[in-house]
């Protein structure tokens, strides 16, 4: 009758959609933030569980002479280590079985044996677990122990099936045993108990009756606290239902809720956090993926459960990729910051450079103005000196001519003018003054000209020379006197001679066509 009422309620729930509201992205964000906070408090929950274990171990020492009292402590101690340290849990259950058998407490010994068989597959002792279970006569068990027997069969075969996920035939064979044991267990449980609803929900899940499974498990969650060991298990099955239906938000939400329940109960033998880490990686939440997967691996190692270690080992490439992606993201952020700082430093450097150039430009301008004034003064002084010298020379020449004519020495006067010695002397003096004045304005003129000539054709001055004929012709051109006739007049050469010099200079140039144009570009004092 009770089963009929439960089934009727279930059908009504399905018909009227009495399920929790749909999970939104906002709900997922909220539950993930809560999970992150619970992970920060993980050590506190572990300390509380360790404190309980320490108290039981002290009680075990206290009751070492009272074997019957010690059996109760051993059972509670094994339960305390379950899903926390599998090695220790199996050791205490095994020890309890031995003590119970020594005392002739067969029923208690069976309870210890069932617990030992349940957790041995986590340590990869599948054969030993099956042997222990086979050694127990199912038909001879009292009604109270049959439920524990079927629960142990269900859990043990489920753990063994997990090893063979990649081998469908073997996996399905063990899962068939799980379903059979679960069906028998459900028939023995109180219809109102959370354990009945959990197993009934799982039963419907395995039959792919997801709506029925979700209705029962959702109802059960409202009746138990998060610290209850069934809470995390129910949430994981709700996550599996959402995954089968393609409900991504609900899948993530219930996995996170399952992981929170595991953390709060200090359970280390878990799968939810590991699965959630993979989802975070697929969602490009690299930081959470790395944190969740790393913690899942740490839990598996701390729990001493090879089964979970194997499952976590499969996630190692994801952890590594997540970690690499996290490091890459961190490096990229650093590179961006460095780039921004570089840009700012570049802007600052450019600004400082502009200011320095402005100041240097102003200083150069002031220096050039000062040099220009000084050059102008020197140039004017040289020009006046040259004029004075020529006026004095002209006066002296006039006196010589006058004396020669007065003395009737016309032949001497003719010889003087015909020899050209006088003109040569005056030209030499003119060259010296011109060379000094020009090189004062164009101090690097000789080097600048040589840079326009081929290496083997460069001008080499004699010792004591400042300019030679080639350079003076180019100097006059640089001063703007480009006509060969005027240059010839200034240097006291024929026009043909000047033309010949200019043509030879072009032939010696690196670029013949642009030679004279390049000469005009030679700068004065910078």
C-alpha angles and dihedrals in degrees: 000000000000091000089051092052091048092050091048091052090048093052091049091050091052093045096050096035095241093176131122115277118275115280113246131202088254090057090051092051090049095050092046091053088050090050090051090053092048090051088056088055094045095110092055092056091047091051091053091052092045089051090055090049092049091051091051092048090053089049089051090056090046092052098040092117094047104069096186093050088045091057091060091049092047091052093048090045091052090050090048090054093045111114087002105069112357095190092057093043092055092045093054093044090050091048090049091051091053094048092046091051090049090054092046092244095144097170092050089046089054090052090053091046092051091051092047092050090048095059102031092086089061086064090047093252093130096148094048091049091051091048092053092049092047090052090063116087104227094194093054095054119110115242092258093058097043091073090053089046094054091043090053090048090050095048097040094050091045091055091047091048089055090066090059102048089124091052105065098188094053092040093053091047092058092041088055087058089049092054093045093051091045092053091050091046093051091054090059099046130094107261092226096048121107089231091059092049091047094053093041090051090050091047091056090045092056088050088052091241090139099168093055091045093050093048093053096043093046090051090049093052090060091057101050136053126245090251091063110106090229093059096073091043093052092047091052091054090048087053090051090051091052090048091052089051094046093244099148099180093050091045092056093040097054093043089054091047090050091050091050091052090050091051094048091050091046090239113165099175094081141138104184097078092049092050091045090053090057090052091051090052091051088049090053091244089137098170094054091042091056093045095047097044093045091050091047090053091047090051091052092052094045091048092052091225112146091191091061090041090057091049091047091047088060087058093051094095089052091048090049093047091046090050092048090048090049091050090046091051090049091048090048090052090049091048090050091050090047090048091050090047089047091052091048091047089046091052089047091047091048090049091049090045092051091049091048091048091049091050091044090046091052090047091048091047090051090047092047091050090049091046091046091053091047091047091048090052092047092046093049090046091050091047092050091046090051092049091047092050093049092047089050092046091048090050092049091047091050090052091049091049090048093049093047092050092045090050092046092242096137091142091058090049090050092050090049094054096037096054091061090218092125094052091046091054092049092047092052091053090047091051093052093051093042093048092051093047095045096046089049088060095036104029095167095043096117093051092044091053092048090054087061092053130075113263094250092047100050120131116256114193122217120245109286093014119127098180132359130207093275092052094044091054089051090044092056089048090051089052089056099262097125102152112101091217093059092044089050090051092050094048096037093240133127119264090242091055091052091047090051092050092050092049092050091050091053090051090054093051126104089228109028096186095051099035101104091039089053090049088057089056093060106119129227123222108338 
